[in-house]
Amino acid sequence: MNLLAPLSRFADYVRFRRHRDIGRRGEDITHRYLRRQGFIVAARNWRPPQGGGEIDLIVWEQDHLVFVEVKSRATAAGSAPERDIDPEKIRALRRAARDYLRRSGADAEKARFDVVAITGRAVEHLRSAFSL
C-alpha cells in the first residue's frame, strides 16, 4: 500500500481545481468580450453526444457560425496560450464542429474557428485560426 497516494490525489485535485478556475475565468472573459463585440452566443462548453471533444463557445457573427477555442494563462511567464492547441486538439475540435453543423443544419461554408488567447487581463482574438 502506498502511503503517499492520498497526498498525491489531493495534490492532483488542487492542481486541477486551480487550472479549471483559470480556464473557467478565461471562458467567462471571452463570453463577455464576444457579446460586447456583437456576437450572439449559441452554446457554451458543447460536447457531441458521442464524445470526442468540447467546443468552448459557439457563436454567431452576423451570418457566420464561429467555433471558439479559449486558451488562458494567469501570467505571461510561459509560452503564448494559443500554442497549446496541437494537431490532436484541432482534429477533436473539427470532429465536434462537423457534428454540430450536421445537427444544427448550419452552412459549413460560413463556419470558422477562432481562438481567443487570454494572458492575465489581455484578450487576443485570432479570427480564422484554422480551417474547418
MINUTOR-354699 format. One record per residue (C-alpha): x, y, z; residue in one letter. Coordinates in steps of 0.5 Angstrom, whole numbers. Layout:
% MINUTOR-354699
<r u="X" v="Y" w="Z" resn="A"/>
...
% end
This chain:
% MINUTOR-354699
<r u="0" v="0" w="0" resn="M"/>
<r u="3" v="7" w="-2" resn="N"/>
<r u="2" v="12" w="4" resn="L"/>
<r u="3" v="18" w="-1" resn="L"/>
<r u="-3" v="16" w="-5" resn="A"/>
<r u="-8" v="20" w="-1" resn="P"/>
<r u="-3" v="26" w="-1" resn="L"/>
<r u="-2" v="25" w="-9" resn="S"/>
<r u="-9" v="25" w="-10" resn="R"/>
<r u="-10" v="31" w="-6" resn="F"/>
<r u="-4" v="35" w="-10" resn="A"/>
<r u="-8" v="33" w="-17" resn="D"/>
<r u="-14" v="36" w="-14" resn="Y"/>
<r u="-11" v="42" w="-12" resn="V"/>
<r u="-8" v="43" w="-19" resn="R"/>
<r u="-14" v="41" w="-23" resn="F"/>
<r u="-18" v="46" w="-19" resn="R"/>
<r u="-13" v="52" w="-20" resn="R"/>
<r u="-13" v="50" w="-27" resn="H"/>
<r u="-20" v="49" w="-28" resn="R"/>
<r u="-21" v="56" w="-25" resn="D"/>
<r u="-16" v="60" w="-30" resn="I"/>
<r u="-20" v="56" w="-35" resn="G"/>
<r u="-27" v="58" w="-33" resn="R"/>
<r u="-25" v="65" w="-32" resn="R"/>
<r u="-22" v="65" w="-39" resn="G"/>
<r u="-28" v="63" w="-42" resn="E"/>
<r u="-32" v="68" w="-38" resn="D"/>
<r u="-28" v="74" w="-40" resn="I"/>
<r u="-29" v="71" w="-47" resn="T"/>
<r u="-36" v="70" w="-47" resn="H"/>
<r u="-37" v="78" w="-44" resn="R"/>
<r u="-32" v="80" w="-49" resn="Y"/>
<r u="-35" v="77" w="-55" resn="L"/>
<r u="-42" v="79" w="-53" resn="R"/>
<r u="-39" v="86" w="-53" resn="R"/>
<r u="-37" v="86" w="-60" resn="Q"/>
<r u="-44" v="84" w="-62" resn="G"/>
<r u="-43" v="76" w="-63" resn="F"/>
<r u="-49" v="72" w="-61" resn="I"/>
<r u="-48" v="66" w="-56" resn="V"/>
<r u="-51" v="60" w="-59" resn="A"/>
<r u="-47" v="55" w="-54" resn="A"/>
<r u="-42" v="54" w="-49" resn="R"/>
<r u="-38" v="48" w="-47" resn="N"/>
<r u="-42" v="44" w="-52" resn="W"/>
<r u="-40" v="37" w="-53" resn="R"/>
<r u="-42" v="32" w="-58" resn="P"/>
<r u="-46" v="26" w="-55" resn="P"/>
<r u="-41" v="21" w="-58" resn="Q"/>
<r u="-36" v="25" w="-54" resn="G"/>
<r u="-29" v="27" w="-58" resn="G"/>
<r u="-28" v="34" w="-56" resn="G"/>
<r u="-31" v="40" w="-53" resn="E"/>
<r u="-32" v="47" w="-56" resn="I"/>
<r u="-31" v="52" w="-51" resn="D"/>
<r u="-36" v="57" w="-55" resn="L"/>
<r u="-40" v="57" w="-61" resn="I"/>
<r u="-43" v="64" w="-63" resn="V"/>
<r u="-46" v="68" w="-69" resn="W"/>
<r u="-42" v="74" w="-72" resn="E"/>
<r u="-48" v="76" w="-77" resn="Q"/>
<r u="-49" v="70" w="-82" resn="D"/>
<r u="-42" v="66" w="-80" resn="H"/>
<r u="-42" v="61" w="-75" resn="L"/>
<r u="-36" v="61" w="-70" resn="V"/>
<r u="-33" v="56" w="-66" resn="F"/>
<r u="-29" v="59" w="-61" resn="V"/>
<r u="-23" v="56" w="-57" resn="E"/>
<r u="-21" v="59" w="-51" resn="V"/>
<r u="-14" v="59" w="-48" resn="K"/>
<r u="-12" v="62" w="-42" resn="S"/>
<r u="-6" v="64" w="-37" resn="R"/>
<r u="-5" v="67" w="-31" resn="A"/>
<r u="1" v="71" w="-33" resn="T"/>
<r u="5" v="72" w="-39" resn="A"/>
<r u="11" v="68" w="-36" resn="A"/>
<r u="10" v="62" w="-40" resn="G"/>
<r u="9" v="61" w="-48" resn="S"/>
<r u="3" v="64" w="-51" resn="A"/>
<r u="-3" v="61" w="-49" resn="P"/>
<r u="-5" v="59" w="-57" resn="E"/>
<r u="1" v="55" w="-57" resn="R"/>
<r u="-3" v="49" w="-53" resn="D"/>
<r u="-7" v="48" w="-59" resn="I"/>
<r u="-4" v="42" w="-62" resn="D"/>
<r u="-6" v="38" w="-68" resn="P"/>
<r u="-9" v="33" w="-64" resn="E"/>
<r u="-14" v="38" w="-61" resn="K"/>
<r u="-15" v="41" w="-67" resn="I"/>
<r u="-18" v="34" w="-70" resn="R"/>
<r u="-22" v="33" w="-64" resn="A"/>
<r u="-25" v="41" w="-65" resn="L"/>
<r u="-26" v="39" w="-72" resn="R"/>
<r u="-30" v="33" w="-71" resn="R"/>
<r u="-34" v="36" w="-66" resn="A"/>
<r u="-36" v="42" w="-70" resn="A"/>
<r u="-38" v="38" w="-76" resn="R"/>
<r u="-42" v="34" w="-71" resn="D"/>
<r u="-45" v="41" w="-69" resn="Y"/>
<r u="-46" v="43" w="-76" resn="L"/>
<r u="-50" v="37" w="-78" resn="R"/>
<r u="-54" v="37" w="-72" resn="R"/>
<r u="-56" v="44" w="-73" resn="S"/>
<r u="-56" v="45" w="-81" resn="G"/>
<r u="-52" v="51" w="-81" resn="A"/>
<r u="-48" v="52" w="-87" resn="D"/>
<r u="-41" v="49" w="-87" resn="A"/>
<r u="-38" v="55" w="-92" resn="E"/>
<r u="-40" v="60" w="-87" resn="K"/>
<r u="-37" v="57" w="-81" resn="A"/>
<r u="-30" v="58" w="-78" resn="R"/>
<r u="-25" v="57" w="-72" resn="F"/>
<r u="-23" v="63" w="-68" resn="D"/>
<r u="-18" v="63" w="-62" resn="V"/>
<r u="-18" v="67" w="-56" resn="V"/>
<r u="-12" v="68" w="-52" resn="A"/>
<r u="-12" v="71" w="-45" resn="I"/>
<r u="-6" v="73" w="-41" resn="T"/>
<r u="-7" v="76" w="-35" resn="G"/>
<r u="-13" v="81" w="-37" resn="R"/>
<r u="-10" v="82" w="-44" resn="A"/>
<r u="-15" v="79" w="-49" resn="V"/>
<r u="-13" v="77" w="-56" resn="E"/>
<r u="-18" v="75" w="-61" resn="H"/>
<r u="-15" v="71" w="-67" resn="L"/>
<r u="-20" v="70" w="-73" resn="R"/>
<r u="-20" v="64" w="-77" resn="S"/>
<r u="-14" v="61" w="-73" resn="A"/>
<r u="-15" v="54" w="-77" resn="F"/>
<r u="-20" v="51" w="-82" resn="S"/>
<r u="-26" v="47" w="-81" resn="L"/>
% end
